Amino acid sequence: MENTLYKRACIDAAIWSALWMLYIYGLLKWFPWTMLHEMTEDIQKKAKLKKPTSKQRRNTFIYQVLSIIVIFGSLGYFGIAPFTESKVSFLTIFIYSFIICMAWNVIDLVIMDWFIVCYLTPSWVVIQGTQDCEGYKDYIHHFKDFLVGCVYMTLIAIVYSIVDYGILYYIIWK
């Protein structure tokens, strides 16, 4: 992959990661019950969250659907836009998408999980009733999630590469 394309992949990865970070911040801030399953066992047991109302569930659904459309729509765009002018191999598109996906996974681990959750632990991360839980400092828990994320991000990169290559091959490069 040439240098200019690599730089663009890094920029797209930063944008995609920022979208994910905003999405997760919103979930933690406004819809914390949606993130409880991601927390350690001690946090899940001590959490004192009220059952969401039907209005809160509706708002959660709207927020999640719109966010996922933007996040995954942008990934689709990122996998097509740099390649509209000249034909490239499927492997090139896969590597490009893989860089974007894996960069987010690393940023999620290092910045979101280890730095913000484990090291800083700001109030917007702490779920009501769990202020004294040790799970917020569990670096290993987040590393295990990172390893699972490696599998998911690889699968997402493969699927998006197939779709993007198909759009490029059958529609744009035609």
C-alpha positions in Angstrom: 0.0 0.0 0.0 1.5 3.3 -1.1 2.4 6.0 1.4 -0.5 8.4 0.5 -3.0 5.6 0.8 -1.6 4.6 4.2 -1.9 8.2 5.5 -5.5 8.4 4.3 -6.2 5.1 6.1 -4.8 6.5 9.3 -7.0 9.6 8.9 -10.0 7.5 8.2 -9.1 5.3 11.2 -8.9 8.4 13.4 -12.3 9.6 12.2 -13.9 6.1 12.6 -12.4 5.9 16.1 -13.8 9.3 17.1 -17.2 8.2 15.9 -17.0 5.1 18.1 -15.7 7.1 21.1 -18.6 9.6 20.8 -21.1 6.7 20.5 -19.7 5.0 23.6 -19.6 8.2 25.6 -23.3 8.8 24.7 -24.2 5.3 25.8 -22.4 5.7 29.1 -23.7 9.2 29.8 -27.4 8.8 28.7 -28.0 5.0 28.5 -25.7 3.3 31.0 -27.8 0.1 31.3 -26.8 -0.7 27.7 -23.1 -0.9 28.7 -23.5 -2.9 31.9 -22.9 -6.3 30.2 -19.4 -4.9 29.2 -18.4 -4.3 32.8 -16.7 -6.7 35.2 -18.8 -9.0 37.4 -18.4 -6.9 40.6 -19.8 -3.8 38.8 -22.7 -5.8 37.3 -23.6 -7.1 40.8 -23.4 -3.7 42.5 -25.0 -1.5 39.8 -28.1 0.3 41.0 -29.7 1.2 37.8 -33.4 1.7 37.5 -35.2 -0.4 34.9 -35.4 1.9 31.8 -38.8 3.3 30.9 -40.4 2.6 27.6 -39.5 6.2 26.5 -35.8 5.6 27.6 -35.8 2.3 25.7 -37.2 4.0 22.6 -34.6 6.8 22.9 -31.9 4.2 23.3 -33.0 2.3 20.2 -33.1 5.5 18.1 -29.7 6.6 19.4 -28.1 3.2 18.7 -29.7 2.8 15.3 -28.7 6.3 14.1 -25.2 5.9 15.5 -24.6 2.5 14.0 -25.8 3.8 10.6 -23.3 6.6 10.8 -20.5 4.5 12.1 -20.8 1.6 9.7 -21.9 3.8 6.8 -18.7 5.8 7.2 -16.7 2.5 7.2 -18.4 1.6 3.9 -17.6 5.0 2.5 -13.9 4.8 3.7 -13.5 1.5 1.9 -14.8 2.9 -1.4 -13.8 6.6 -1.7 -10.0 6.2 -2.1 -10.4 3.6 -4.9 -12.9 5.1 -7.2 -10.4 6.4 -9.8 -8.3 3.3 -10.3 -8.8 -0.4 -9.9 -7.1 -2.1 -7.0 -7.0 -5.6 -5.7 -9.4 -7.0 -3.1 -6.4 -7.4 -0.8 -5.6 -3.7 -1.0 -9.2 -2.9 0.1 -9.0 -5.5 2.8 -5.8 -4.1 4.2 -7.2 -0.6 4.1 -10.3 -1.6 6.0 -8.3 -3.8 8.4 -6.1 -0.8 9.3 -9.2 1.3 10.1 -10.9 -1.5 12.1 -7.9 -2.6 14.0 -6.8 1.0 14.8 -10.2 1.5 16.5 -9.7 -1.7 18.5 -6.3 -0.5 19.7 -7.6 3.0 20.5 -10.5 1.4 22.4 -8.1 -0.6 24.5 -5.4 2.0 25.1 -7.4 5.3 25.3 -11.0 4.3 26.2 -10.4 1.3 28.4 -6.9 1.6 30.0 -6.5 5.4 30.1 -10.0 6.7 30.6 -11.8 3.8 32.4 -8.9 2.2 34.4 -6.5 5.2 35.0 -8.7 8.3 35.1 -12.1 6.7 35.9 -14.2 9.9 35.4 -17.6 10.1 37.0 -19.4 9.6 33.6 -17.8 6.1 33.4 -18.9 5.0 36.9 -22.3 3.4 37.0 -24.5 4.4 40.0 -23.8 2.3 43.1 -20.4 1.0 41.8 -18.1 3.7 43.0 -16.0 1.4 45.2 -15.7 -1.5 42.6 -12.3 -2.7 41.7 -13.5 -3.7 38.2 -12.8 -0.2 37.0 -9.1 -0.9 37.4 -9.1 -4.3 35.8 -6.7 -3.9 32.9 -6.7 -7.7 32.1 -10.5 -7.6 31.6 -10.1 -5.0 29.0 -7.2 -6.8 27.3 -9.4 -9.9 27.0 -12.1 -7.8 25.4 -9.5 -6.4 23.1 -8.5 -9.9 21.9 -12.2 -10.7 21.2 -12.4 -7.3 19.4 -9.5 -8.4 17.2 -11.6 -11.3 15.9 -14.7 -9.1 15.4 -12.8 -6.3 13.7 -11.1 -8.8 11.4 -14.5 -10.2 10.4 -16.0 -6.7 9.9 -13.0 -5.8 7.7 -13.5 -8.9 5.6 -17.3 -8.3 5.2 -16.8 -4.6 4.4 -14.0 -5.4 2.0 -16.2 -7.9 0.1 -19.1 -5.4 -0.1 -16.8 -2.5 -1.0 -15.0 -4.5 -3.6 -18.3 -5.6 -5.1 -19.6 -2.1 -5.3 -16.4 -0.9 -6.9 -16.1 -3.8 -9.3 -19.7 -4.0 -10.5 -20.9 -0.4 -10.2 -18.1 2.1 -10.1 -15.3 0.6 -12.2 -17.7 -0.8 -14.8 
